Amino acid sequence: SPVVSRGSDGNANPGVGNKIVPSLDEPGSFYILESAPVVTGEELVDAQPAFDQNGRPAVNFRFNTSGARKFGNYTAENIGSPFAIVLDDEVISAPVIQSHIPGGSGIITGNFTVEESTNLAVLLRAGALPAGLEFLEERTIGPELGQDSIDAGKVATIVAFSAVLIFMALSYGLFGLFANIALILNIALIFGLLSLIGATLTLPGIAGIVLTVGMAVDANVLVFERIREELKTSRGPARAIELGYEKALSAILDANITTFITAVILFAMGSGPVRGFAITLGLGILTSVFTAIFVTRLIVVMWFERRRPKTIEV
């Protein structure tokens, strides 16, 4: 835009057909510009950092046919006058026109550093980008939406937790109750670890806990099914329990290690809600493996040592 004057009074009367625009690089400085621009960003084809004939940093620019004609005519009539480059209602540069610039290609020189010339070229290209908006959808929501989502997540957690407890108790009897005790301890450990690291429980985080509830009993199911198989081979209860845990261990570790790797990748590559899900999922894997391998086994061994049953039902 053509520069009318420059000063430090942002409240001055710019006059008819003019406007006051602040300087980007010089806080407190203002330019009075003609409201109608000579050329616009739509007519700028390219801008690149370069060096002038003296080896100093500069910026090369190029206009399209219509922009080249208008810019050439203006520079021929205004040699020695400043010319403002405006982006987002701020003057990013105001070089002085040194000579007539025909053909639409020119160079901006000044006391630039390489970094400043590069930044100016980037800003010029950014101003040349079209930024039209197309409304695909518009809606107004209130704060109740977030609370409703959290409430729904809590209900889902409670339903999933209760369903797993009932399923384990009905499927594996006393051993299912042992697994349920470990599951309750598992959830307590997850919340304890979340409190320890100062994590905020979000809706994706709740989803991670719901997923952990199902995964936590998965390890116990593997162990109990293995014990059942060992009992069918006419092994004694003590030996069946021992072999059940030994032979199921590799499958438990393989399944949980691969899932833990996925959680680590989600945390490293994701952001925001994805990280919240990855944290609760990763912590849930660690606590579920611990409770399945150590806690449930400890409860089973203590019960067996105390009761010494000749047969067991799993």
C-alpha positions in Angstrom: 0.0 0.0 0.0 1.2 3.6 -0.7 2.6 5.3 2.5 1.1 8.7 3.3 3.1 9.3 6.5 4.7 7.6 9.5 4.5 8.5 13.2 3.9 7.3 16.7 0.3 8.6 17.2 -2.1 5.7 16.6 -5.1 8.0 17.2 -4.3 10.6 14.6 -6.8 11.5 11.9 -5.7 9.6 8.8 -7.8 11.7 6.4 -10.3 10.6 3.8 -9.4 7.4 1.9 -6.5 6.6 4.3 -6.1 4.3 7.3 -3.7 3.9 10.3 -1.8 0.6 10.4 0.7 -0.4 13.2 4.2 -1.6 12.4 5.0 -5.2 13.1 8.7 -4.8 13.8 8.6 -1.4 15.5 6.1 -1.3 18.4 4.6 2.1 18.9 5.1 3.1 15.3 2.2 3.7 12.9 1.8 4.2 9.2 -0.9 6.2 7.5 -1.6 4.4 4.3 -3.9 4.8 1.4 -6.8 2.4 1.9 -6.7 1.1 -1.7 -3.7 -1.2 -2.2 -1.7 -1.0 -5.4 -1.4 -4.8 -5.6 -2.7 -7.6 -3.4 -1.4 -11.0 -2.3 -3.4 -12.7 -4.9 -1.2 -11.2 -7.5 2.1 -12.2 -5.8 3.4 -15.3 -7.5 6.6 -16.0 -5.4 9.0 -14.5 -2.8 12.4 -16.0 -1.9 15.4 -14.9 0.2 18.4 -13.8 -1.9 21.4 -11.5 -1.9 21.8 -8.2 -3.7 24.8 -7.2 -5.9 26.8 -6.3 -2.8 26.2 -9.7 -1.2 23.8 -8.4 1.4 20.6 -10.4 2.3 17.6 -9.3 0.3 14.3 -10.7 -0.9 13.3 -11.4 -4.5 9.6 -11.2 -5.5 7.5 -11.7 -8.6 4.0 -10.7 -9.6 1.6 -12.1 -12.1 0.8 -10.2 -15.4 -1.9 -7.9 -13.9 0.2 -7.3 -10.7 3.3 -6.6 -12.8 1.5 -4.0 -14.9 0.0 -2.1 -11.9 3.2 -2.3 -9.8 5.4 -1.2 -12.7 3.2 1.9 -13.4 3.2 2.8 -9.7 7.0 2.5 -9.2 7.7 4.6 -12.3 5.6 7.5 -10.8 6.8 7.2 -7.1 10.6 6.7 -7.1 11.9 7.7 -3.7 8.7 7.1 -1.9 8.1 4.3 0.7 5.8 1.4 -0.2 4.2 -0.5 2.7 3.8 -4.3 2.7 0.8 -5.1 4.9 -0.2 -8.5 6.3 -3.1 -9.0 8.8 -3.4 -5.2 9.2 0.2 -4.8 10.2 3.1 -3.2 8.2 5.7 -6.0 8.0 8.1 -3.8 5.8 8.1 -0.4 4.1 11.0 -0.3 1.6 11.7 2.8 -0.5 11.2 2.5 -4.2 14.6 3.0 -5.7 13.8 2.7 -9.4 11.2 1.8 -11.9 10.4 -2.0 -11.6 9.0 -3.2 -14.9 8.2 -6.9 -15.7 6.8 -7.7 -12.2 10.1 -9.0 -10.7 12.1 -7.0 -8.2 14.3 -7.1 -5.1 13.8 -5.7 -1.6 17.0 -4.6 0.0 17.8 -3.1 3.4 19.8 -3.8 6.5 18.5 -7.4 6.7 20.1 -10.3 8.3 19.8 -13.7 6.6 17.1 -14.7 9.1 15.2 -11.4 8.6 15.2 -11.8 4.8 14.0 -15.4 5.1 11.2 -14.4 7.5 10.1 -11.5 5.2 10.0 -13.9 2.2 7.9 -16.4 4.3 5.5 -13.6 5.3 5.1 -12.4 1.7 4.3 -16.0 0.6 1.9 -16.4 3.5 0.0 -13.2 2.4 -0.3 -14.7 -1.1 -2.2 -17.8 0.2 -6.0 -17.8 -0.3 -7.7 -18.2 3.1 -11.4 -18.6 2.2 -13.7 -20.3 4.6 -16.4 -22.8 3.7 -18.9 -23.6 6.5 -19.6 -27.4 6.5 -21.3 -27.4 9.9 -22.1 -24.9 12.7 -23.5 -25.7 16.1 -23.7 -24.1 19.6 -23.0 -26.2 22.6 -23.0 -25.5 26.3 -20.8 -26.7 29.2 -23.3 -29.5 30.0 -22.0 -31.5 27.0 -18.7 -32.2 28.7 -20.3 -33.2 32.0 -22.8 -35.5 30.2 -19.8 -37.2 28.4 -18.0 -37.8 31.8 -21.2 -39.1 33.4 -21.7 -41.5 30.5 -18.1 -42.6 30.9 -18.6 -43.3 34.6 -21.7 -45.3 33.9 -19.9 -47.4 31.2 -17.0 -48.1 33.7 -19.4 -49.2 36.4 -21.4 -51.4 34.0 -18.3 -53.0 32.5 -16.8 -53.5 36.0 -19.9 -55.2 37.4 -20.4 -57.4 34.3 -16.8 -58.7 34.5 -17.1 -59.4 38.2 -20.4 -61.4 37.7 -18.9 -63.3 34.7 -15.8 -64.3 36.6 -17.8 -65.5 39.6 -20.2 -67.5 37.5 -17.6 -69.0 35.2 -14.8 -69.9 37.7 -16.6 -70.1 41.1 -14.2 -69.6 44.0 -11.2 -68.9 41.7 -13.4 -66.3 40.0 -13.9 -64.5 43.3 -10.1 -64.6 43.8 -9.7 -62.9 40.4 -12.4 -60.3 41.3 -10.4 -59.4 44.4 -7.3 -58.9 42.3 -9.4 -56.8 39.8 -10.6 -54.5 42.5 -7.0 -54.1 43.7 -6.0 -53.4 40.1 -8.4 -50.5 39.7 -7.2 -49.1 43.0 -3.6 -49.3 41.8 -4.5 -47.5 38.6 -6.1 -44.6 40.4 -3.2 -44.5 42.9 -0.6 -44.3 40.1 -2.7 -41.6 38.3 -2.8 -39.5 41.5 1.0 -40.1 42.0 1.9 -38.6 38.6 -0.8 -35.9 38.9 -2.7 -37.0 35.8 -6.1 -35.6 35.0 -8.8 -38.2 34.2 -10.4 -37.3 30.9 -13.1 -39.1 28.9 -10.4 -41.0 26.8 -8.7 -41.8 30.1 -11.9 -43.4 31.3 -12.1 -45.4 28.1 -8.6 -46.7 28.8 -9.7 -47.9 32.3 -12.7 -49.6 30.8 -10.5 -51.4 28.4 -8.1 -52.3 31.2 -10.9 -53.9 33.2 -11.5 -56.5 30.4 -7.7 -57.0 29.9 -7.1 -57.5 33.6 -9.2 -60.6 33.9 -7.9 -61.9 30.6 -4.6 -63.1 32.2 -6.6 -64.9 35.0 -8.7 -66.6 32.4 -5.6 -67.9 30.7 -4.3 -69.3 34.0 -7.6 -70.8 35.1 -8.2 -72.5 31.7 -4.6 -73.9 31.9 -5.3 -75.3 35.4 -8.4 -76.9 34.1 -6.4 -78.7 31.4 -3.8 -79.9 33.9 -6.6 -81.2 36.1 -7.9 -83.2 33.2 -4.6 -85.0 32.9 -5.2 -86.5 36.4 -2.5 -84.2 38.1 -2.9 -83.3 41.7 -4.4 -79.9 42.6 -1.0 -78.5 43.8 0.8 -79.5 40.6 -2.1 -78.3 38.4 -2.0 -74.9 40.0 1.8 -74.7 39.6 1.8 -75.8 36.0 -1.2 -73.6 35.2 0.7 -70.4 36.1 4.0 -71.6 34.6 2.5 -72.5 31.2 0.2 -69.4 30.9 3.0 -67.0 31.8 4.5 -66.7 28.3 1.1 -66.1 26.7 0.3 -63.4 29.3 3.6 -61.6 28.8 3.4 -61.7 25.0 -0.1 -60.3 24.9 0.5 -57.5 27.4 4.0 -56.5 26.0 2.6 -56.0 22.5 -0.3 -53.9 23.9 2.1 -51.9 26.1 4.2 -51.1 23.0 1.1 -49.8 21.3 0.4 -47.6 24.3 3.9 -46.2 24.2 3.6 -45.4 20.5 0.2 -43.7 21.1 1.8 -41.6 23.8 4.8 -40.7 21.7 3.0 -39.9 18.5 -0.3 -38.6 19.8 -1.4 -35.5 21.7 -4.1 -34.4 24.1 -6.9 -37.0 24.4 -4.8 -39.7 22.7 -2.1 -39.3 25.3 -4.7 -39.6 28.1 -5.9 -42.8 26.7 -2.3 -44.1 26.3 -1.4 -43.3 29.9 -4.3 -45.1 31.5 -3.9 -48.0 29.1 -0.2 -48.4 29.8 -0.6 -48.1 33.6 -3.5 -50.6 33.4 -1.3 -53.1 31.6 1.4 -52.9 34.3 -1.1 -53.2 37.2 -3.1 -56.0 35.5 0.0 -58.1 34.9 1.2 -57.6 38.4 -2.2 -58.5 40.0 -2.7 -61.5 37.7 0.8 -63.0 38.2 1.4 -62.1 41.8 -1.7 -61.1 43.7 -4.1 -63.8 42.4 -1.5 -66.5 42.7 -0.7 -65.4 46.3 -4.4 -65.6 47.2 -4.8 -69.0 45.5 -1.6 -70.4 47.2 -2.7 -69.0 50.7 -6.1 -70.6 50.3 -4.7 -73.9 49.1 -2.1 -74.1 51.9 -4.8 -73.4 54.5 -7.5 -75.7 53.2 -5.4 -78.5 51.5 -8.4 -79.7 49.3 -7.9 -83.0 47.6 -9.8 -81.8 44.5 -10.5 -78.3 43.2 -13.1 -77.0 40.8 -12.1 -74.2 38.4 
